[in-house]
């Protein structure tokens, strides 16, 4: 059944993309309809949404609400508006103007234990994923990040940027868009703490990075996990975050 026909029929018992929407919070409800249609496969990446007029008529809502919903979908990188063609579901998520996941993690920033536990779980997982998927070019970027950090430390010019570059090179070696998106958000979240570690214990950070990559290059899964554990312990010992549950 075409998407346009779904908008004008109630034949699908699980509430299709079409069907009138209550007047309250109509834009948010339309977003939920579109999300449900994507989950059920009624909408697919590359599909065009019905026109503004078709959505207005089929769903019984005003054009302003349709426009608001489309703008929300644009803001989070789900759709792309092509002039003269219409609104299309992106084949891959775009760079969001507003990233709900990022904001959710940033709001949790004060919860030190949550951030640390998430990093302890996530970093070994994506590093092992990268170890399986890394290309020769990825390995070269990781080595370059280590070399750049070493040179910066020798000149007393090291910053969080050098630390982040190493983690980002491994993260992007996963070649998994979802992993990369979550990882980039985590890197933004911990960048301030990485800056402190680079100013206080840069040589330790460099040694830890070299140990991680040495195991990574050998395909040594246990070695990678052990090296990350050592790195995490030294980093967390000098963490600048304050545990809000503590008394000072």
Secondary structure, 3 states (H helix, E strand, C coil): CCHHHHCCCCCCCCCCCCCCCCCCCHHHHHHHHHHHHHHHCCCCCCCECCCHHHHHHHHCCCHHHHHHHHHHHHHCCCEEEECCCEEEECCCCCCCCCCHHHHHHHHCCCCHHHHHHHHHHHHHHHHHHHHHHCCHHHHHHHHHHHHHHHHHHHCCCCCHHHHHHHHHHHHHCCCCHHHHHHHHHHHHHHHHHHHHHHHHCHHHHHHHHHHHHHHHHHCCHHHHHHHHHHHHHHHHHCCCCCCCCCCC
